[in-house]
Amino acid sequence: MTDHSVDLVILGGGSGGYATALRAAELGSSVVLIEKDKLGGTCLHRGCIPTKALLHSAEVADSIRGSEHVGVRATLEGIDIAGVHAYREGIVAKKHKGLEGLIAARKITVVHGEGRLEADGGVTVGDDRYRGTDVVLATGSYSRSLPGLELDDRIITSEGALALGTVPRHAVILGGGVIGVEFASIWRSFGAEVTIIEALDRLLPAEDAAMSKAIERAFRKRGISARTGVRFAGAESRADGVRVSLEDGTELEADVLLVAVGRGPATAGLGLEEAGVELDRGFVRVDERLRTTRDRVWAVGDIVPGLQLAHRSFQQGVFVAEEIAGLRPTVVPDSLVPRVTYSSPEVASVGLTEEQARAEHGDAIVVREYNLAGNGKSEILGTAGLVKVVRRLDGPIVGVHLAGDRVGELITEGQLAVGWEAHPEDIAPFIHAHPTQSEALGEAFLALAGKPLHAL
C-alpha cells in the first residue's frame, strides 16, 4: 500500500465534490479528488444537463408544430432520435472537457477508481491510500426502484430513458415528481402517448398546491394523462411491451415503464459506518455545518438529507471548503434553495408553500396570485400560468411560486426576496422592464403592498 498525504481528500467527483475541490484549491489547499466514473457525476452525464438538452429539443418540436399560429409556415417531419442524442452528447462532452480543464488548471489531482473510507481516516483506492487533514464525502445518488420490480429494456429508470434509441408510442411513468413530469413533457413533445401514475393526490406533490393544479391543467391540454391517488401494484415485462397493474384493478399497456420514484444516497460499500460515520436510512448524518459524526470528515450533496439538487450540492461544496479554511460561511437552509421543474410549462419555487406557511404562522399570512394571462410577454410566448407570493401579515415575503414557460429564469428574484426577508413595500418601487415575464412578479409584489396595477 502506497501512502499519499494532502490537505483534502474528496470522495466523489460530481457537483458537490468538484465544487469543494475547486474552492479548496482556490483557497490554497492541496486536493485529491477520487471518482470512479467521469468527472461531473450524475448531473452532467445522466441528469440535469442531458435531460435539459432533451427538453430543449422537445421545445423546438413544439415550436415548429405551433409555428403557423405566429405566421411562420414550417412542417415537423419527425423526431430524429439519433440526432437528438448527438446534440445532447455534444453538449455533455463540451461541458465535461471544460470541467476537466478547470480541474487541471487548479492543480487538483484526480484519481480514477472506487474509494473506501478506512477506520484510520484514510481513503483507499486499489493499492493506494490517500490521507487528508480533512475528508469530504460527495458520492451522490442513484435511481431508486421498488421491491420486486426488475429493471430491463422495458422497465427502466431515467438512465435507461436517456439511452432509448426510439420514441415510445406509449409510455407509463411511475412517479409524478420532478423526473417523471420532465420525461412526460419530453416524450409527449416527441409524439408519445403518456400516462403518469402518482400515489399521492397530485402531481409535483412537494410544490404549492396551486402549482400542481397549473401543471395538471396544462398537461391535460397537452394530452398527458395523470392518474393520481392510485397505487402501483406490479408490472410484467414482455417482448412487445409492458403491462402495468394498479391497485384499483386498472391495467395499462405500454412500450416502456419509467420508474421515477426518487433517488437514494450512494453510500453502500464505502466503509462509512465502520469508520465511525453514522447513517440514517443510507443518508449521512451531519450537523448544520455539514460535519459528520467522524472528526474531520464532512458530507455534501445528495447523501445529505434534504433537497437533491445540483445547485444545493455546489453551494454545500463551497461552504465546506470555506468552513475548513476557517472562513465561517453562512448556512443556507433548504427553504432558501430555489427549485425548478423544467417541463412545459415550468414550475419554479423558493421558500414556504401556502400550506407550510399556514402551518407555521396560522392565519397571519397573506397570499396573492397574478395570472400570466395579464402579462404581455407571456401572451407573446403563448404560455399560461401564474405567480403566487406568500407573506407574513405585515411581515416579509416567505414564499414565491411560479408556473409557466421559462419561469425558472425568474426564481432568483424570488430567492432574493425570501432570503433577504424583504417586505413587499420594499420591492414595490423596483422597476421591471417591459415587456418581460418578470413584470408578473412585480405585479404580485405590488398587489401584496396594497397597490395593484393590473392585478385585481
N, C-alpha and C positions, 0 to 999 in steps of 0.2 A: 504494500500500500504506500503510495506516494502522497506526502502531505504538501498542501499549498495554503499559505496564510495571506489573508486580505482583510480589509476593513469590513466589507459587507458581502455576504453570500445571499443570493436571491434564488429561490426555487420556483421557477415558472416564468416564462418569457412572454406572457400575454399582456393585456392592457395594464393591469396593476403592477406586474413585475417589471416591465420595461420602463414604466413611468418612474418607479422607485429608482431603478438603475440610472436613468438619465439625470434625475435631480440630485442623487447622491454623488454621481461623478462631477456634476457641476459644482457641488459643494466641497470637492477635493478628496472624496473617498476613493479608495481602490475597490473595484466591484467585480465580482464573478456572477454571471447570470447563467443559470442552468435551465435548459429547455430540451425536452425530449422530442419535440416536433419542430415546427417552424416558429421563428420569432413573430410575434403578433397575436398568437393564440387564436382562440375561437372567434373573437370579434373580427379580426382581419381576414381569416381564412374560411370560416364556416358560419359566421353570424352576421354582425352588423353590416359590414361593407358589402359582401356578396348579396345579401338579401335586399339591401337598398339599391344595388345595381339592378336587380331583377324588378324591383318596384318602379325604377325609372323606365325600364323597357316597357313595363305594363302601362305606365302613364303615357308614353309615346303612342302605344297602340290605341289607347282610349282617345287620345287627341286626334289621331287620324280618323277614327270612327266618327267623331263629332265635328270634323273639320268643316263640313258643309254648312253647319249652323253659324259659323263665323265668316262664311263667304269664300272658303277655300275648298276647291274640289280636289279631293285625294281619295285614293282607294287602298284599303288594307288588304294586301294579297295573302297575308297569313303570317304566322309566327315561325321564324327560322330558329328553332331552339338551339341548334349548334352555333348560330351566330350570336344568340343571346348569351350562351355560355362563354363564347370567345370574348365578347365585350366585358362580361363580368370578370373573367380570369385576367384580362388585360389590366383592369383597374387594380385588382388584388396584387398582381405581380409588380406593378409600378409602386404601389404603397409599400409592399414588402421590401423591395430594393431600396427605397428611400429610408425605411426604418433601419435596415442593415447598415447603410452608410452612416446614419446618425449615431448608431451604437458604436461603430468603429471609430468615428471622429471623436467620441468622448472617451476612447481608450478603455472601453468596457470589455472584459474577457468573457466570451460566450463559450459555454461548454455544452455540447450536444450529447444528451443521454438522459437516462432516468435517475433522478437523485433520490436519496433517502436520508432523513434526519436521524442521526445516531444519538445514543444516550449521552455521549460526551459533548454534544452540541455541534459536532462536525457534520458535513453533508457529504456522503459518498456517492460517487458516480463510477461504476466499474472498479478499477484498481486505484482510483484517486480519491483522496479525502480533502475537502475544502473547508478550512477553518476561518470563520469570520468573527470579529468582535461582536457583530450582530448578524442575525439570520432573519430573512423575511420570507414568509410562506405566501405564494401567489399562484397556486396550482389550478385555479379556475373551476370550471363546472362541466357537467356532461348532460346530455339529453336524457331525461327520465323516461321510463316506460311504466307499464303496470304489471303486477304479478301475473304470471301465466300467459302473458302476451308476447309471443315470439316474433322478433323482427325478421323480415326477409325482404324480397324485392317488391312485395305488395303492401306490407305493413312497415312503415318507415318513420324515422324521426326527421327533424329538419335537415340534418346532414344528407340523408337519403333524398329528400325533396330537392335539395340544391343540385344533386347529381342526376336527376331524372333526364333521360335522353329524349323524352316525348312529353307533350302536354296531355295530362289525363283527360279523358272525356268527362268522367265524373269522379270527383274526389270527396271523400268524407274526412273531416278534420275533427279529431277528438281533443277538445280544449278550446275555449273561447277567449283565452288570454291574448297577450301581445303576439306571440309567434303564430298562433292559429289564425288570428284575424289578419295578420300581414300576408300569410300564404293564401288565405281565402281571397284576398284582394288581388294578389298576383295571378292566381290561376283563373279567376273569373275574367280578368282583363285579357288573358291569353285564350279565352273561349271555353273554359271548362265549366261544367255544372258543379256547384259546390254546396255541400251541406256541413254546417258546423254543429257539433254536439257539445253542450256545456251543462254540467251537472247543476251549477248554480242558476239563479233565476234570470241572469242577464249576461250579455257579452261584456268583456272588459270589466269584470266584477270588482277589481281594485280601484276603478275610476269612479268619479262622481256619477250618480245615477242619471243625471241629465245628459252626460256624455255617452253613456251606454245607450240611452234612448236614441240619441242622434246617430250613432253608428248603426244601430239596428234598423232605423228608418232608412238610412242611406243604402244599407246592404239589401233591404227588401226591394228598393227601387232598382238596384243593380241586378236583381235576380239571384242573390245569395240567400240560401235557406239557413235559418238558425233554429235549432231545436234546443231550447233552454229549459232548465228544471227537470231534465231527464238524465238518468244514469246509463252509462255504458255497461253492457252485460258480457260481450265477447265478440270475437272476430274469427272468421275462418278464411284462411288464405287458400286460393285455388289457382289453377293455371291461367284462367281467364279473368281473374279479378279477386275481390274480397267481399265476403258477406259480413255485415256488421249488425249485431243484435243489441237492442236496447232493453232495459228492464221493463218498459211498458209493453213489450211484446212486438214492437216495430222491428222490421228487418230492412236494411238498406244494402243495395248492391253498388259497388264502386270499382274503379280501376285500382285505386290506391286508398289506403287509410293512413293519414298523417297523425302520428301520436305527438301531440303538443301539450303535454301535461306538466310542463315546467322543467327546471334544470336542478340537478343535485350537485353538491360540493364534491370536487375531485380530491378526496383526502385519503382514500383507502390505499393501503400498501406502502405508505410513506414513512412508517415508523413513528408517527407523531405521538400517539399515546404512550408508547414505550419510552419516548424521550421526555415525557412529562408535559406534553401539550394536551389539554383536555378538549374533548369533542362533545358536541351535543347534536345527536342525530346526523353526525357526519360533518357538521359545521364546526369551525374553530371558535372556541370561547375566547373573547377578547374584552378588555375594558374600553372605556370611551376613547382612549388614546391608542387603541389597536395593539396593545401588549397582550400576549398570550399568557398562559399560566406557567410557561417556562421563561426564566430570566433571559433577557436579550434576544428573545425570539418574538417576532411580530407577524401579523397576518393582514392581508389586504385582498380586496376584490370579492369574487363570488363565493369564496369559502367563509366569508364573514357574514353572519346572519343579517338579512335586510335586503334591500333592492339589489338585484343582479343586473347592473348596468355598467357599460364600459366607462362612461364618464365618471361614475362613482368610483370605479377602480382607479382611474387616472388620479382623481383627487386624493384618494387614500394613499396611493403610492407616493405622491409628492408630500403628503402630510407626514408619512413615516420617515421619509428621507430627512425632512426638516426637523422632525422630533429627535431623531438620532443625533443630528448635528447640534441639538440644543437650542433651536430657534423658537420652540413653543408655539407652533402654528395653531390657528383657530380650529376648533372642532366643528365640522359641518354635519348636522343631523340629517337623517334620511328625508325628513319632511321638507328640507330645502333643496333636495336633489330634483331637478326637472325630469319629467317622464314624457316620452313621446312614443306613440304608436304610429308607424309610417304607412298606414293603409290609405285607401282613397274612400272617404276623407280621412285626414289625420286626426288624432286626438292628442292633446298636449296638456300637461298639468303640473302644478307645483303647490305644495302646502296642503292644507286640510280640505277634504271634501265637505259638502254641506252637512252630511250625516256625522262626520267626525267632529266638525265644529260645534254642532248642537250637543254632541255627547260631552265635549269639553267645556263649553260655555253656556249650555242651556239655551234659553230663548234670547240671550243677549248677543244675537248675531243679526246681521242684515245681509241679504242676498240680492244681487241684481244680475239680470241677464240681458244681453244685447244680441239680437238675431242678425246674422250676416246678410240677410235679405236687404237690410238697410245700408250696407257697405258697398260703395261704388266699385272698388277693385274686386271684391268677391263676386259681384254681379258680372263683371267683365270676365273673370275666370270661370264663371259658371258653377260656383260651389255654394252649397248650403251649409249651415252650421250655426254655431252660437259661441258667445263669450259669456262666461259665468264667473262672477267675482264674489268672494265671501269676506266680510269684515266683522270684527267685533263691534258691538254697538258703541258708537262714539270712540272707537279704537282703531287699531291698524288693520290692514288687509292681511288675512290669514290663509287665503287660498285663491288661486287663479286657474280656470279650466277653460279649454278651448276645443272646438270641433270644427273641422273644415279643411279643405285642401291647403297645404303649405303653412298651417298654423304652428307647426313645430319651429319655424323660424321666429315666431313671436314670443315664445315662452321665456326667453331670457329677460324681457321686460317684467314679466310676471315674477320671475325669480328675484329680481332686484327689489320689487315692491314688497314681496313677502319677507325676503331676507333682511331688508333694512327696516322692517316693521313700519312701512310708510302708511300714512293716513291718506284716504282718497283726496282730501283737501290739499295735501302736499303735491299730489301728482296732477290734479285737475288743470293747473295753469300750463303744464307742459304741452308743447305743440307737436302734433303728429302730422307728418307730411301727407298731402292729399294729391291723388287718391292712393292710399295704401290700406292693406288689411290692418295695419297697426292702429288705424283710426278706430277700429271696433273696440280695441282695448281702451283707448282714450274715452270713447263714448260711455263704456261701462264705469270707468273711474269717475267721469262727470256725473253720471246718474247716482253713484254712491255718495258723491259730495253734495247732492241735493240740487244740482243744476244741469239736468239733462238737456242736450241739444236736440238730437234727433230721436233719442230713445224715449219711450213712454214711461 
